[in-house]
Amino acid sequence: MALVGGGGAGNVAGSNPSGTGSSINYIGEHAYAHSGMVTFDAETTLLQFTTGSGYIVCKIRPYYDTVNASENMQWNIYMDDQLIASGEIQHAANSGYWPEFDFLIPSFTKVRVSAENVGGGSDVDASVTLVGRVY
């Protein structure tokens, strides 16, 4: 793929290509998203976006703060408002993140990744990353 912008810069799209947020970013044939750490106790959306015309083969990895967290975390991945994957990290056996989830996200798909503190009412900090290739 040809580079644009001179100086070897890739074709970057997205409102915040180097930072955090709930949207997806594209650099050439690659896609990524970083929610950044978010504090919550009820189910909270960490990533939410709609893909473009290409499909994405990606890895999604959730994280949460093990220093201040004493609760179990529930992670949910939705595509077009359908729950695709869900699971719980139990605090007693946690290492702060789950293994990566491998996904194929079809073109023009609405994606939402959420987390919820299912162990109690205290606030927790969590984030999620997505890294993939666009075809």
N, C-alpha and C positions, 0 to 999 in steps of 0.2 A: 504494500500500500504506500502510495506517495505521501511524504510528509508535507505539511503546510506550515506556514508561519516563519520559515527560515530558521537557520541555526539548529536544525534537527528537532524542532518542537513538533509534537504530534498534533493530530486533529482533536482538540479538546472541546467537549461540549458539556454543559451543565452549569448551574449557577454558582457552584462553589467547588471547583475541581480539585483543590488541594486540601480542603477542610472537612468538617463533619456536618452531618445533616441527615435528613430522612430520604433524600433523593439518590438516584443513581447517576454516575458520571461515566463518560466514555472517553477513551483515548485510543484513537484508531480502531483496532479490532479488539480492544480490551474494555471491560466494564468493571467498575468497583463502587462500593458504598461503605462509608464508615459512619455509624450513628453518633459516635462520641458517647461518653458516659452520661447516663440519664438517671436521675433519682426519682423513685416512685414506690408505691406500695400496691396499687391496683393495676390491672392489666393496662399496659401502656404501649403504644406503637413506637417502635424504634426506627424502622425503615418502612417507607411507603412510596411506591412509584409505579409507573406503567412503562413497560419496555417498548422499544421501537420495532422496526420492521424485521430485524434479525433475531434469531433465537440465541440464547445465552447458555453456555455450559459453565457452571460456576460452583464455587464452594461457599457455604454460609457458615460462619462460626460465631456463636454467642459467647460472651464473657460476663462475669460479674465479680464484684469486689468481695474477696474472701476475708478481708481484714474486718470490715464492719458488718458483713452479712452473717446472720445466724438463722436464716430462714431458707426454705426450699423454694427454688425458682422453676416456673413453668414457662417453656418457650413454645410459641405457635408460629407456623409459617402458612400463610394463606396465598392462594392464587385465584384470582377472579372470585373473591369472597368465599372460596371453599377451603376448608382446613386440609392442608396437604401433609403436614408433619407436626407433631407435638410431643413434648417430653418434659420430664422433670429432673432437675439436678437436686439431689439431696445434700443438704449442708454437711452432714457427717462424713460423706465420702467425696466431697468436691475437691477439685483442683483449680477452680476459678473459671474453667471453660470446658465446653463440650468438645468432643472431636468434631471435625468439619462435617457438614452435611453436603453431599454431592447432589446437585440439581440441574435439570434442563428446564429452562424457563422459555416457553414458546413466545413467539412474537406477539406484540400488542396484548400483553398480559398484565393485569393489575396485581402487584405483589405487595404483601404487607407482612412484616415480621414484628411480633409483639412479645413482651415478657410480662410476667406477673409474679408477685410474691404470694405464694400459696401457703406459706408456713405461718403467717401472722400479719400483724398490722404495722410493723416497723418499716421505715424507708430503707430501700436498698439501691445500690448503684449498679447499672449494667450497661452493656453495649453489644453491638453486633457488627460484623464486617461481612462483606460479600466481595469476592474477587472472581472474575471469569473472563471468558473469551466470547466474542460475538461472531456469529456465522451468518 
